[in-house]
Amino acid sequence: QFQLVESGGGSVQTGGSLNLSCTFSYPYPNWCVGWYRQVQGEEREGVAIFSSIGTASYADSVKGRFTISRVNGQKTLNLQMSDLKPEDSAMYYCVADPERCLQEHLTEAAIMDSWGKGTLVTVFS
């Protein structure tokens, strides 16, 4: 009943671009939907979040390179990634919480209550 489906992962050269999409089903009037990423053996890292009021926030490591946006009129978020670096390689997860986004949503993975299955991004040097 709560569903997050990611797509768009793949492998690219350093400096290349990739676009991820998340289609979500979330019945709450206020929400925060975004992306986390995780490298095997490491902690989950917030990447970007988008609030139901239309605001977006980014991790410092991707600011200026990644853009999160909502497809107008649809429950779909795009993550436009450019100037990709090897350190961007990770499993990327679409995540959601039934509140408007706060900074904590980008830094505390545990408060996100819904997670997608993930889509793998690999960046080669």
C-alpha positions as CSV (number, residue, x, y, z in Angstrom):
1,Q,0.0,0.0,0.0
2,F,3.0,2.3,0.5
3,Q,5.2,1.8,-2.5
4,L,8.4,3.3,-3.7
5,V,9.9,2.1,-7.0
6,E,13.3,3.3,-8.3
7,S,14.6,3.1,-11.8
8,G,17.5,4.5,-13.9
9,G,20.6,3.0,-12.3
10,G,23.5,1.9,-14.4
11,S,27.2,2.3,-15.0
12,V,28.8,5.5,-16.4
13,Q,32.2,7.0,-16.8
14,T,33.5,9.6,-14.5
15,G,32.1,13.0,-15.4
16,G,29.0,11.5,-17.0
17,S,25.4,11.9,-16.1
18,L,22.6,9.6,-15.0
19,N,18.9,10.2,-14.2
20,L,17.1,8.2,-11.5
21,S,13.4,8.1,-11.0
22,C,11.2,7.2,-8.1
23,T,7.5,6.6,-8.4
24,F,5.8,6.7,-5.1
25,S,2.4,6.0,-3.5
26,Y,2.0,7.9,-0.3
27,P,-1.5,9.0,1.0
28,Y,-0.4,11.6,3.5
29,P,-1.0,15.3,2.9
30,N,2.5,16.2,4.0
31,W,5.5,14.2,3.0
32,C,9.3,14.1,2.5
33,V,10.5,11.9,-0.4
34,G,14.1,11.7,-1.5
35,W,17.2,9.6,-2.0
36,Y,19.7,7.8,0.2
37,R,22.6,5.8,-0.9
38,Q,24.7,3.1,0.6
39,V,28.0,1.5,-0.2
40,Q,28.4,-2.1,1.1
41,G,29.7,-2.1,4.6
42,E,29.1,1.6,5.2
43,E,26.3,3.7,6.7
44,R,23.4,5.0,4.7
45,E,24.0,8.6,3.4
46,G,21.3,11.1,2.6
47,V,21.6,12.5,-0.9
48,A,18.7,14.7,-1.6
49,I,15.2,15.3,-0.2
50,F,12.1,16.9,-1.7
51,S,9.1,18.1,0.4
52,S,5.4,18.2,-0.4
53,I,5.7,22.0,-0.2
54,G,8.2,22.0,-3.0
55,T,11.5,22.6,-1.3
56,A,14.6,20.6,-1.8
57,S,17.8,20.0,0.2
58,Y,21.1,18.3,-0.8
59,A,24.0,16.7,0.9
60,D,27.1,18.9,0.6
61,S,28.9,16.1,-1.4
62,V,26.4,16.4,-4.3
63,K,25.3,20.0,-4.1
64,G,25.7,21.7,-7.5
65,R,25.9,18.3,-9.3
66,F,22.6,16.6,-8.5
67,T,19.1,18.0,-8.8
68,I,15.9,16.5,-7.3
69,S,12.6,17.5,-8.8
70,R,9.0,16.4,-9.0
71,V,7.3,15.6,-12.2
72,N,4.5,18.1,-12.4
73,G,1.2,16.6,-11.3
74,Q,2.6,13.2,-10.7
75,K,3.9,11.2,-7.8
76,T,7.3,10.8,-9.4
77,L,10.6,12.3,-8.4
78,N,13.7,12.6,-10.6
79,L,17.2,12.7,-9.4
80,Q,19.4,14.3,-12.2
81,M,23.0,13.4,-11.5
82,S,25.8,15.1,-13.4
83,D,29.6,15.3,-13.1
84,L,29.5,11.9,-11.5
85,K,32.5,10.7,-9.5
86,P,33.6,7.2,-8.4
87,E,32.6,8.1,-4.9
88,D,29.0,8.5,-6.1
89,S,28.9,4.7,-6.7
90,A,26.4,3.1,-4.4
91,M,23.0,1.5,-4.2
92,Y,20.5,4.4,-4.3
93,Y,17.2,4.1,-2.4
94,C,14.1,6.2,-2.7
95,V,12.8,7.0,0.8
96,A,9.8,8.6,2.3
97,D,8.3,10.0,5.5
98,P,4.8,11.4,6.3
99,E,6.0,14.9,7.3
100,R,7.3,17.9,5.5
101,C,11.1,17.7,5.1
102,L,13.4,18.8,7.8
103,Q,17.2,18.8,7.8
104,E,17.0,15.7,9.9
105,H,15.5,13.8,7.0
106,L,18.7,14.3,5.2
107,T,21.0,13.2,8.1
108,E,19.0,10.6,10.0
109,A,18.1,7.6,7.9
110,A,16.2,6.0,10.8
111,I,13.4,8.6,10.7
112,M,12.5,7.7,7.1
113,D,9.7,5.1,7.4
114,S,9.6,3.8,3.8
115,W,12.3,2.5,1.6
116,G,12.4,1.3,-2.0
117,K,14.4,-1.7,-3.2
118,G,17.2,0.3,-4.6
119,T,18.9,0.9,-7.9
120,L,22.6,0.5,-8.4
121,V,24.8,3.3,-9.7
122,T,28.4,2.6,-10.7
123,V,30.9,5.2,-11.8
124,F,34.1,4.1,-13.4
125,S,37.3,6.1,-13.5
